[in-house]
Amino acid sequence: MASHWTEGEKEFMKRALEVAERGRGKVSPNPLVGCVLVKDGVIIAEGWHDHLGGLHAEQMAIHDAESNGHSPNGAVAYVTLEPCNHFGRTPPCTEALMWAGVKEVIVAHYDPNPTVRGKGIQVLQDAGIEVRQGLLESDASEQMRPFLHWCEHRRPQVTVKMAVDTNGSVDDRSIEAQRFTSDACLDRVHMLRKECDAVLVGVETVVRDDPQLTVRRIPTERQPLRIVLDPNNRTPANSKLLTDGLETLHMTEEFTSLPALLNLLGDRDIQRLMVEGGPSTVAAFLDQGLVDEFYLIQSPVRHLEPVPSNISAERLSDAGLTHTSTESWGEETLHLWSK
């Protein structure tokens, strides 16, 4: 691992991380990966993993170079994740890099997946290609957080999203069920939902709101798996979640525990689970220490007949979460807590 990196090297890896973002919401269960090819201090090509089954970042970058009349021979490849060395939906990236004649590969983060785990770096080194690892590793780790979490724990990262009024209420019983956040905030919620592989609610939310739990306000190429916790089988037969033709995992008498459910989802390659309510469901995840990040959305609205969320800074801290950032989501304020 290199102990010193030049500013130029850092900028090239930053660019690789930037282009990797183009695959967000489209590549799971694969991780976000970006790659830039550099010759004589200039980026000659860029690539990213764009969709499941599509070219990997290194392969796209090589194709990009050749399509624009640049030879990748003798280039330095900056890659956000260790190149794969196995046949999956595509051939190994190590072979592509060796075939292209790159002279050096700089890797941000090693791949913890058992099918790779250092083998990609070793194959490249055995072929005489210099490999350095660790450039902007923490940035890459944050970008690939759900993937790395799944590789380590074999269960999804749990993301809770909850919107509350000025007094911490999640609903107003004086009126029919309706959202109380702005359109701009809802756009951000749908963007977050798009980044998740599954969305979970308790049966009370289904009975009260009849939600769709789909991505609708922004373009998407896939919909998350919907999950309803309903041990007493109370979900109405005509609810949208059971009649719209999209996949819903309706957990009735087979639901035994949250850890068992997370293990089941991990086996299905679900890497990020979004928990959207209600208060009792969120409380169960918090009480068992299963929440990895909490999106608390504060609305300027005040409910007339409030339904308490029972969420406070002390409650989140007790669950092992730390307040990491605050930002505006439309007319609302987002407080992000994470482990």
Secondary structure, 3 states (H helix, E strand, C coil): CCCCCCHHHHHHHHHHHHHHHHHCCCCCCCCCCEEEEEECCEEEEEEECCCCCCCCHHHHHHHHHHHCCCCCCCCEEEEEECCCCCCCCCCCHHHHHHHHCCCEEEEEECCCCCCCCCHHHHHHHHCCCEEEECCCHHHHHHHCHHHHHHHHHCCCEEEEEEEECCCCEEEECCCCCCCCCCHHHHHHHHHHHHCCCEEEEEHHHHHHHCCCCCCCCCCCCCCCEEEEECCCCCCCCCCHHHHCCCCEEEECCCCCCHHHHHHHHHHCCCCEEEEEECHHHHHHHHHCCCCCEEEEEECCCCCCCEEECCCCHHHHHHCCCEEEEEEEECCEEEEEEEC
